[in-house]
């Protein structure tokens, strides 16, 4: 019998994305999984209705209400997991049909955890810019984070740092790597729904997250210095300059978006100080 995968997903007023998230699991060729939805008590949308509909359609879901922030929600969700493996996802993601099976196949080769590539999509120009940006980060270890991990290894590492807000996923990834865990990678990818992304919305998001960057900087000063240096991103963009010629508007829009994000992140950090 195949081992059980416990999928952990924090939610907060996530009904718009949650239906697509759950629907993607109906098409999975690998069926040995459970989905643990950790919802915020402040949620006031149709999340519970959507979960009940999916339960009635046979999806193995457990809904809990222990979400106060992202890292804490992931760790709390893991406490309810019965699976041999944990798969940490976001509600605006969707799995592809063969992904779960490939995860089990890859980790059986001796890996402790796996990075899962992402393919973004959305309806606006800025969502398409984000798609191009994520495409350029494919395979860049400094920017990708593991999502699939053996449960016993997760517990051994102490799970996510519940005090971490800025880059809580990268914090756990770095701790796993520093502890000597072997990290593999799938060919199958996740779909990341950027939706009706607007520039102002993503800038406000960066502004908010950057106010909590000090803890990450204290714990991982070398990696934070790399992340905070825009030159490192622009070098990645320069290596992919072919997109300037095949899709100049997206390429230039992406650079403008990333430059604005750096500006707003810097403002957020200065305000915090």
VOGU-3710 file (C-alpha; in Angstrom, 3 decimals, decimal comma):
1> xxxxxxxxxx> 0,000/0,000/0,000  1,206/3,509/-0,786  2,267/5,721/2,155  -0,081/8,492/3,287  0,647/12,128/2,396  -0,670/14,803/4,766  -1,331/18,041/2,886  -1,253/21,090/5,183  -2,899/24,312/3,969  -3,506/27,451/6,090
11> xxxxxxxxxx> -6,543/29,511/5,047  -8,082/32,889/5,816  -11,080/34,004/3,761  -9,712/31,735/1,043  -12,985/30,511/-0,458  -12,276/32,042/-3,873  -9,153/29,893/-4,263  -10,024/26,927/-2,059  -12,532/25,372/-4,452  -9,918/25,206/-7,240
21> xxxxxxxxxx> -7,316/23,943/-4,743  -9,562/21,063/-3,648  -10,751/20,288/-7,185  -7,143/19,726/-8,271  -6,867/16,815/-5,826  -9,821/15,060/-7,455  -7,671/14,584/-10,540  -4,608/13,255/-8,709  -3,503/9,826/-9,884  -2,167/9,205/-6,348
31> xxxxxxxxxx> -5,032/8,731/-3,882  -3,331/8,098/-0,531  -3,571/11,583/0,935  -5,390/13,617/3,570  -5,949/17,380/3,432  -5,689/19,330/6,688  -7,161/22,807/6,327  -6,149/25,119/9,168  -8,554/28,027/8,989  -8,344/31,361/10,775
41> xxxxxxxxxx> -11,106/32,008/13,325  -11,687/35,413/11,716  -12,750/33,822/8,428  -16,212/35,036/7,397  -16,583/33,679/3,852  -17,831/30,358/2,422  -14,800/28,271/3,390  -16,794/25,878/5,606  -19,458/25,382/2,914  -16,818/24,566/0,294
51> xxxxxxxxxx> -15,089/22,135/2,658  -18,383/20,365/3,428  -19,169/20,077/-0,290  -15,752/18,496/-0,909  -16,253/16,122/2,036  -19,586/15,044/0,607  -17,801/14,351/-2,685  -15,380/12,001/-0,947  -12,278/14,146/-0,400  -10,471/13,214/2,849
61> xxxxxxxxxx> -10,414/16,602/4,615  -9,937/17,627/8,221  -10,904/21,231/9,032  -9,327/22,778/12,121  -9,440/26,344/13,470  -5,947/26,893/14,865  -4,543/29,456/12,416  -3,147/32,684/13,855  -0,295/33,226/11,379  1,283/31,326/8,490
71> xxxxxxxxxx> 4,206/29,521/10,159  2,174/28,727/13,274  -0,678/27,419/11,100  1,651/25,071/9,230  3,126/23,688/12,441  -0,263/23,334/14,136  -1,623/21,560/11,075  1,287/19,130/11,153  0,326/18,115/14,706  -2,898/16,657/13,280
81> xxxxxxxxxx> -1,157/14,821/10,430  -1,257/11,032/10,180  0,902/10,765/7,075  4,452/9,585/6,594  5,044/12,738/4,530  3,976/16,355/4,926  3,175/18,587/1,971  2,931/22,296/2,868  0,849/24,248/0,364  -1,016/27,556/0,069
91> xxxxxxxxxx> -4,693/27,870/-0,779  -3,942/29,708/-4,038  -2,062/26,690/-5,383  -3,196/23,656/-7,382  -1,468/20,322/-7,839  -0,966/18,684/-11,214  -2,305/15,096/-11,639  1,008/13,243/-11,351  2,674/15,418/-8,700  1,853/13,453/-5,533
101> xxxxxxxxxx> 2,966/10,181/-7,075  6,224/11,701/-8,265  6,861/13,136/-4,795  6,645/9,672/-3,222  8,747/8,193/-6,015  11,473/10,840/-5,684  11,695/10,802/-1,907  11,989/6,994/-1,956  15,333/7,494/-3,723  16,835/8,631/-0,404
111> xxxxxxxxxx> 15,857/12,285/-0,142  14,551/13,769/3,100  12,584/16,574/1,430  11,686/17,961/-1,976  11,471/21,305/-3,738  8,438/21,556/-6,038  8,752/23,948/-9,033  5,957/26,496/-9,465  4,178/27,761/-12,560  2,230/30,976/-11,936
121> xxxxxxxxxx> -0,862/32,069/-13,830  -3,333/34,936/-13,598  -5,574/37,312/-15,503  -3,719/40,642/-15,449  -0,561/42,036/-16,994  1,107/42,066/-13,560  0,150/38,423/-12,972  1,884/37,571/-16,235  4,926/39,544/-15,095  4,933/37,462/-11,919
131> xxxxxxxxxx> 4,731/34,311/-14,069  7,856/35,378/-15,928  9,685/36,233/-12,702  8,891/32,840/-11,143  9,963/31,131/-14,369  13,405/32,729/-14,054  13,748/31,510/-10,451  13,294/27,880/-11,475  16,290/25,997/-10,071  17,718/28,967/-8,120
141> xxxxxxxxxx> 18,386/27,431/-4,693  18,549/30,806/-2,928  14,933/31,549/-3,874  13,160/28,199/-3,855  12,018/26,428/-0,688  11,187/22,819/0,104  7,511/21,910/0,514  7,435/18,121/0,758  9,211/16,464/3,694  9,272/13,301/5,754
151> xxxxxxxxxx> 7,133/13,803/8,859  9,765/12,472/11,246  12,376/14,840/9,802  9,970/17,775/10,118  9,394/16,969/13,779  13,087/16,404/14,389  13,814/19,900/13,058  11,131/21,395/15,284  8,826/22,356/12,421  8,311/25,922/11,264
161> xxxxxxxxxx> 9,464/28,794/13,448  6,131/30,152/14,717  7,635/33,614/15,269  8,734/33,928/11,643  6,548/35,937/9,258  8,964/37,139/6,568  10,133/34,120/4,492  8,919/31,526/6,996  9,193/28,878/4,264  12,791/29,797/3,407
171> xxxxxxxxxx> 13,729/29,800/7,094  12,618/26,174/7,386  14,332/25,273/4,105  17,634/26,740/5,298  17,421/25,019/8,677  16,838/21,693/6,941  19,805/22,202/4,646  22,082/23,338/7,485  21,087/20,211/9,429  22,387/18,097/6,552
181> xxxxxxxxxx> 19,056/16,936/5,135  19,149/15,838/1,498  16,853/17,885/-0,750  15,545/16,567/-4,057  13,340/18,069/-6,725  10,366/17,017/-8,827  9,831/17,554/-12,541  6,078/17,962/-12,052  5,112/21,408/-10,841  2,577/23,288/-8,761
191> xxxxxxxxxx> 0,221/25,825/-10,283  0,197/29,144/-8,410  -2,882/31,288/-8,991  -1,922/34,975/-8,928  -5,517/35,806/-9,822  -6,364/39,431/-10,653  -3,000/40,674/-9,417  -2,565/44,433/-9,190  0,749/46,196/-8,716  -0,416/48,134/-5,661
201> xxxxxxxxxx> -1,583/44,965/-3,939  1,745/43,194/-4,302  3,574/46,342/-3,130  1,422/46,557/-0,002  2,153/42,888/0,641  5,900/43,494/0,402  5,569/46,525/2,653  3,841/44,464/5,327  6,193/41,495/5,185  9,325/43,633/5,250
211> xxxxxxxxxx> 8,373/45,014/8,672  9,047/41,542/10,105  12,258/40,896/8,157  14,477/41,694/11,135  14,003/38,240/12,696  14,918/36,467/9,464  17,949/38,756/9,105  19,107/37,873/12,624  18,727/34,126/12,104  20,062/33,992/8,516
221> xxxxxxxxxx> 22,219/37,121/8,010  24,154/35,786/5,025  21,084/34,653/3,130  19,185/37,835/3,998  22,041/39,912/2,592  21,753/37,955/-0,647  17,984/38,424/-0,787  18,153/42,106/0,083  20,684/42,882/-2,646  18,734/43,735/-5,839
231> xxxxxxxxxx> 21,823/43,116/-7,960  21,410/39,379/-7,412  17,905/39,493/-8,912  18,958/41,680/-11,817  21,768/39,233/-12,612  19,180/36,448/-12,822  17,087/38,618/-15,134  20,156/39,376/-17,257  20,845/35,654/-17,681  17,346/35,345/-19,099
241> xxxxxxxxxx> 17,567/38,345/-21,402  16,157/36,228/-24,235  12,709/37,135/-22,887  13,421/40,797/-23,611  13,387/39,927/-27,289  10,541/37,396/-27,245  8,253/39,335/-24,869  9,674/42,814/-24,204  6,610/44,266/-22,445  6,475/41,454/-19,893
251> xxxxxxxxxx> 10,232/41,546/-19,346  10,313/45,304/-18,731  7,145/45,157/-16,653  8,673/42,444/-14,486  11,793/44,521/-13,858  9,671/47,565/-12,980  7,517/45,475/-10,618  10,562/43,963/-8,885  12,223/47,371/-8,549  9,081/48,773/-6,916
261> xxxxxxxxxx> 8,919/45,775/-4,582  12,480/46,424/-3,453  11,652/50,072/-2,872  8,578/49,295/-0,763  10,424/46,566/1,162  13,138/49,075/2,014  10,539/51,600/3,178  8,932/48,945/5,379  12,226/48,026/6,996  13,160/51,665/7,619
271> xxx> 9,769/52,352/9,190  10,224/49,338/11,473  13,628/50,606/12,570
//
